[in-house]
């Protein structure tokens, strides 16, 4: 019965698939083949490289694949690594145009003649004791795991409690700071309001005093100006009236004599002889 093994390799990615992981059994000789099938197909001379072999093994081209016989020399326990290369037909020893990745094949062993006989097969009691030991070990492992779980839960609870305490402390501190800040703000607001009210009252009083002073000063100035104007107006009126009632005469010496009424008692008439002008002077 032949045991052919087909290896499909994608020449674009060098990835390989095979229909068996076992190449055969040591020293077995069933004349099977290794069938190397690249796709897309690469035409040329194909060699199979075996790790540990000095020279590559030449393969035979058949239509769309390459083949080689599985010889006893390939069945080396525990297994071998193989890869495939293809060179151009006219240059079989040249640089390969394709090289696959390494592929591992397992080679099974068999009981050789002359080997020591195996120890006596274990009895059912040995197997029972072995199972009991396994169960005891599992129980011990479970106990350890349960202890670890309980410790982990205790640690988790401790961390949670600590976190809650920290949150409570932070909340209390925040509330206290908030109350202090609010009280400080309220007190500042009261102080600012009182300061503003005081400043407003002072500024209002100062303004009113300034207004009263300025008003008094204006009234006094206006009164003085009014009195002065009245005085001037009276003088002008008296002068005008006096002039109307004045009598002018010339004496024997050709001097001008001015006879004034009672209203002109504070008025002096002066004749400038050089210019001939009559000057009037009103005494205060």
C-alpha positions, 0 to 999 in steps of 0.5 A: 500500500503506497503512502503518497504525501501531497504538499501544496505551496502558494508560490506567492506567499510560500505558505504550505499545506499537507495532507499528513504530518507523518512521513512514515515509520522508521525503516519502513519501505512502502515506496510512497512519494512526496508530491510537491505541487506549487501554485501558481506553477513555477516551471524549472528544476526542483530540489528538495532540501533535507535538514542535515543532508549535505546535498539537495535531492533532485525531484521529477517534474510531472505536469503541474507538480514535482515528485520524489520517492520516500526512501528509508534514508528519509525516515529518521526519528523523530522527524525531518525538516524539508524545503523546496527550491526551483531554478530555471531549467537551463541553469539547474545549479543557479540561484533559485527563482522560488524557495519554500518555507521549512516544513516538518514531518514526524517519523514514528518509531517502533519497538526494536529487537533486543530492547529491554522489556518494559516494567510490569504494567500497573495493577488496578490498585496502582491506578486507583492510588494514582487517581486518589493522589490526583484527586487529593492534589486537586482538592489541595489546589482548590483549597489554595485557590479558595484561600487566595480568593477569600484573601483577595475579597478581604483585600478588595473590601478593605480597599473599598472601605478605605476608598469610602472613608476617603470619599467621606473625609473629602466630602466633609472637608469640601462641605466645611470649606464651602461653608467657610467660603460662603460665610466669608463671602457673606461677611465681605458682602456686608462689609462692602455694602456698609463701606459703599453706603458710608462712602455714598453718604459722605460723598452725598454730604460733601456734594450737598455742602459744596453745592450750598457753598457755591450757591451762597458764594454765587448769591453773594457775588450776584448781590455785590454785582447787583449793588454795584450795578445799581450804584452805577445806574443811580449815578448815571441817572443822577448825572443825567438829571443833574445835567438837565437841571444845571444852569450855565452863566459867564461872569465879567471875567468871561469865566463859566459859572455852572449852577447845579441843583441839589442832585448834583452835589456829588458832581463836579464840572471842570472846563479844560481851557486848552481844549475847551472840553467840559469834563464831568466827575462824579464823586463817590 
